[in-house]
Amino acid sequence: MINTNKVHAGSLFESIEVSTLDGSTILLGEPEDGYWQAIFVYRGQHCPLCTKYLNEITDYIAEFEQAKVKVVAVSADSKAQLTSHLEKLEINFPIAYGLTLAQMQALGVYISHPRSAQETDHPFAEPGVFIINEKKELHVVDISNNPFVRPELSALCRGLAWIKDPDNHYPIRGTYQ
């Protein structure tokens, strides 16, 4: 049996520091200035579905902003792999690289081995979406074991806007123990 560590809705999200190409770092799980944080974990440059999904996120940045949610994407790719991947990306949000095996395990994402050296040269995270609220709690989580199942972005944006509307009093779901 495989033992995995899954994060739980409503729990405090452990901050994870990741690097960007400009030499700065981003703290995953640390929303700022009254915003929430949407963390999109993607497989890496080798995945054409990830490239497509990241480019589609760009189309929804205005909706995320309207809901006061900042977007960041991250993978286990190296700096060189992310640099190469940017040639296929048309994004307008921060993207980070170098997610370690320990960080992937802490997130509870599924981790895969490459099928060949042509795919990539390291274990990589399967897709995950983590929405962190202003209290640093995991408000929404979606973890997949393959690149074919990811949240539909227009539904996610509408849902976040609805959740964040104070008139709706919508709690964090999935917290039954």
Backbone torsions as a table, in degrees:
resi	resn	phi	psi	omega
1	MET	NA	139.3	177.5
2	ILE	-88.4	131.3	179.2
3	ASN	-101.2	121.9	179.6
4	THR	-122.7	154.6	177.5
5	ASN	-105.7	107.6	178.6
6	LYS	-100.8	137.7	174.7
7	VAL	-75.5	153.3	-175.3
8	HIS	-115.0	135.8	176.1
9	ALA	-55.5	136.1	179.8
10	GLY	90.8	-14.6	179.8
11	SER	-80.9	158.9	174.3
12	LEU	-68.1	135.5	-179.1
13	PHE	-87.2	124.5	178.6
14	GLU	-72.6	124.8	-179.8
15	SER	-61.7	141.4	178.0
16	ILE	-131.3	126.2	179.7
17	GLU	-92.9	129.0	178.4
18	VAL	-130.7	158.9	-174.8
19	SER	-100.9	150.4	173.6
20	THR	-114.2	166.8	-176.1
21	LEU	-65.0	-24.5	-179.2
22	ASP	-82.8	5.1	177.4
23	GLY	91.5	-3.5	177.5
24	SER	-88.3	175.9	177.6
25	THR	-123.7	158.4	175.5
26	ILE	-123.0	137.9	174.0
27	LEU	-97.6	108.9	174.0
28	LEU	-72.0	134.9	-179.5
29	GLY	89.6	11.4	179.7
30	GLU	-125.6	74.9	177.8
31	PRO	-63.3	151.6	-175.5
32	GLU	-128.0	153.4	170.2
33	ASP	55.7	41.1	177.2
34	GLY	78.6	0.6	178.1
35	TYR	-88.8	159.2	165.8
36	TRP	-93.6	170.5	179.3
37	GLN	-124.4	129.4	174.5
38	ALA	-105.6	117.0	-179.7
39	ILE	-105.9	118.6	177.3
40	PHE	-105.6	109.8	174.9
41	VAL	-89.0	127.5	-179.9
42	TYR	-125.6	163.8	-172.0
43	ARG	-69.4	-40.0	-179.0
44	GLY	138.5	179.4	-175.8
45	GLN	-60.8	-24.7	-176.6
46	HIS	-71.4	-11.9	-172.9
47	CYS	-101.9	108.6	179.8
48	PRO	-65.0	-28.8	177.6
49	LEU	-69.3	-33.3	175.2
50	CYS	-66.4	-43.8	178.6
51	THR	-57.9	-47.3	179.6
52	LYS	-61.4	-45.7	-178.0
53	TYR	-65.0	-44.3	178.1
54	LEU	-60.4	-41.6	177.9
55	ASN	-66.5	-33.8	177.3
56	GLU	-69.1	-34.2	177.7
57	ILE	-56.4	-38.8	179.2
58	THR	-53.8	-38.4	-179.6
59	ASP	-65.3	-16.9	-175.9
60	TYR	-112.2	6.6	-177.7
61	ILE	-58.8	-39.1	179.3
62	ALA	-61.5	-39.8	178.6
63	GLU	-68.4	-40.0	175.6
64	PHE	-61.7	-45.6	179.7
65	GLU	-61.0	-42.7	179.8
66	GLN	-60.8	-34.5	177.4
67	ALA	-84.1	1.9	-178.4
68	LYS	61.2	50.7	177.3
69	VAL	-126.9	122.5	176.3
70	LYS	-91.4	138.5	-176.7
71	VAL	-104.1	140.6	170.6
72	VAL	-143.2	145.2	176.0
73	ALA	-119.9	151.8	-178.5
74	VAL	-153.1	147.7	174.7
75	SER	-142.1	176.8	176.6
76	ALA	-87.9	3.5	178.5
77	ASP	-57.5	156.3	174.4
78	SER	-78.7	171.2	176.1
79	LYS	-58.8	-43.8	-179.9
80	ALA	-63.6	-40.2	179.4
81	GLN	-65.9	-42.2	177.9
82	LEU	-64.7	-42.1	178.7
83	THR	-57.3	-45.2	178.1
84	SER	-64.8	-40.3	-177.7
85	HIS	-64.6	-32.7	-178.0
86	LEU	-58.9	-21.7	177.0
87	GLU	-64.1	-23.5	-179.4
88	LYS	-105.0	-4.7	-176.3
89	LEU	-102.6	140.9	173.5
90	GLU	-125.4	72.8	-173.0
91	ILE	-111.4	156.6	-179.8
92	ASN	-130.4	39.3	178.2
93	PHE	-146.5	161.2	-178.5
94	PRO	-65.9	144.0	176.9
95	ILE	-135.2	138.5	-175.9
96	ALA	-124.7	167.6	-177.8
97	TYR	-136.0	172.9	170.6
98	GLY	82.1	21.4	176.5
99	LEU	-57.8	123.2	-176.4
100	THR	-83.3	165.1	176.6
101	LEU	-58.0	-43.4	178.9
102	ALA	-62.8	-39.5	178.7
103	GLN	-67.7	-40.5	177.2
104	MET	-61.9	-42.1	178.5
105	GLN	-64.5	-39.8	178.7
106	ALA	-64.0	-36.0	177.6
107	LEU	-71.6	-22.8	-178.2
108	GLY	80.0	16.7	177.6
109	VAL	-75.1	156.4	172.4
110	TYR	-71.5	143.5	-177.9
111	ILE	-122.7	134.4	-179.1
112	SER	-120.0	153.2	171.2
113	HIS	-90.9	146.2	176.9
114	PRO	-64.7	148.0	177.5
115	ARG	-75.1	-26.7	179.6
116	SER	-160.9	169.5	177.7
117	ALA	-66.5	-23.2	178.5
118	GLN	-71.4	-27.2	179.0
119	GLU	-72.5	-61.7	175.2
120	THR	-167.3	177.3	-174.4
121	ASP	-114.3	18.7	-176.4
122	HIS	-155.6	157.9	170.6
123	PRO	-60.0	146.6	-176.6
124	PHE	-137.0	157.0	179.4
125	ALA	-79.3	140.0	166.8
126	GLU	-80.3	165.8	-172.3
127	PRO	-60.6	144.2	173.7
128	GLY	-151.9	147.3	175.1
129	VAL	-126.4	129.2	-179.6
130	PHE	-128.5	121.1	177.8
131	ILE	-107.4	118.8	-175.9
132	ILE	-107.5	126.1	-178.9
133	ASN	-84.0	-178.9	-175.5
134	GLU	-66.9	-16.6	177.1
135	LYS	-90.8	6.7	-177.6
136	LYS	67.2	26.4	176.7
137	GLU	-95.2	147.8	175.0
138	LEU	-76.5	106.2	-174.7
139	HIS	-90.1	-38.1	179.7
140	VAL	-138.2	136.5	177.5
141	VAL	-138.4	138.9	175.5
142	ASP	-142.1	116.4	-178.8
143	ILE	-123.2	131.4	-179.1
144	SER	-122.6	154.5	177.0
145	ASN	-100.3	9.7	178.0
146	ASN	-157.9	164.9	-174.4
147	PRO	-79.6	-2.3	-175.0
148	PHE	-87.8	-12.5	-176.1
149	VAL	-120.7	110.1	179.1
150	ARG	-146.0	156.7	178.3
151	PRO	-61.7	140.0	174.8
152	GLU	-74.0	123.0	-167.0
153	LEU	-65.2	-39.0	179.5
154	SER	-66.5	-38.0	177.0
155	ALA	-66.8	-39.8	178.6
156	LEU	-62.5	-45.7	-179.9
157	CYS	-64.1	-44.8	178.0
158	ARG	-62.0	-42.1	180.0
159	GLY	-63.7	-42.5	179.1
160	LEU	-65.2	-40.2	177.4
161	ALA	-62.2	-40.3	-179.6
162	TRP	-68.4	-45.6	179.2
163	ILE	-59.5	-41.4	-174.8
164	LYS	-79.2	-11.2	177.0
165	ASP	-69.8	115.2	-175.5
166	PRO	-62.1	-21.2	178.0
167	ASP	-71.1	-16.8	-177.2
168	ASN	-88.9	-18.6	177.6
169	HIS	47.8	46.0	-175.4
170	TYR	-88.6	117.8	-177.1
171	PRO	-79.8	170.7	171.2
172	ILE	-68.1	129.4	-176.4
173	ARG	-96.4	156.5	175.0
174	GLY	82.3	27.9	-176.1
175	THR	-102.0	4.7	179.7
176	TYR	-62.7	130.9	-179.8
177	GLN	-110.9	NA	NA
